Amino acid sequence: MSVTVAIDGPAGSGKSSVARAAAGRLGYGYLDTGAAYRAVAWHGLDTRTAMDDPEAVLALLDTVDLDISTNPAERWVHVGDRDVADEIRTPEVSAAVGAVARNLPLRARLNAWFRELIAAAEPGIVVEGRDITTVVAPDAAVRILLTADPEVRARRRAQELGDAEHAAVGAAIAARDAHDARVVDFMTAAPGVTTIDSTGLGFEETVDAVVELVRRTAGAEGERGH
């Protein structure tokens, strides 16, 4: 039986790096749903689409040939034959992705695609994003809200971005969370969702906590299935 691990959390909580590392340790696939939203935003900027026009943003899905790696050892995001894995992390894309993420019809279409990728994964997959535990995979065997104090999240993100100013990064994270919270609640654990607060944890300790929870929960599910 394939195991789905759903991880949600606010910006800068370490979802992507922790989820990828945990998937590698578990021998599972890995799906970064945020990368798909960013790829659509990149496509919108590349085609000079009016990102403030919801209908135009939704129409991007009809013209984008999107594919994304589900192998934690590989990091690629294809728009057509172009790998945009690095380009989707630019400030320009970060500024535009909100228009994509808050488009509810577009979210519904991407969520359907995510579920297809999840269903095809063996022996399991770690999926991370904003509404994975509640909308994309509410029946996942393991559901986690990964969070940390705002100050810690800002410091970690600033370190990732090199010379980025700490205060500016903190403000950007807060703004993005506030905008996205209009569409999905990723700050509060839904019933049945385990909260892992990494404020006082190092990276490896956080990965350990996720892996331990998955192994414990998946083992219990397997025993109930016999």
Secondary structure, DSSP 4 states (H G I P E B T S, - for coil): --EEEEEE--TTS-HHHHHHHHHHHHT-EEEEHHHHHHHHHHHHHHTT--TT-HHHHHHGGGT--EEE---TT---EEETTEE-TTGGGSHHHHHHHHHHHT-HHHHHHHHHHHHHHHHT-SSEEEEEESSIIIII-TT-SEEEEEE--HHHHHHHHHHHTSS--HHHHHHHHHHHHHHHTTT---SSPPTTPEEEE-TT--HHHHHHHHHHHHHHHHHHHHHHH-
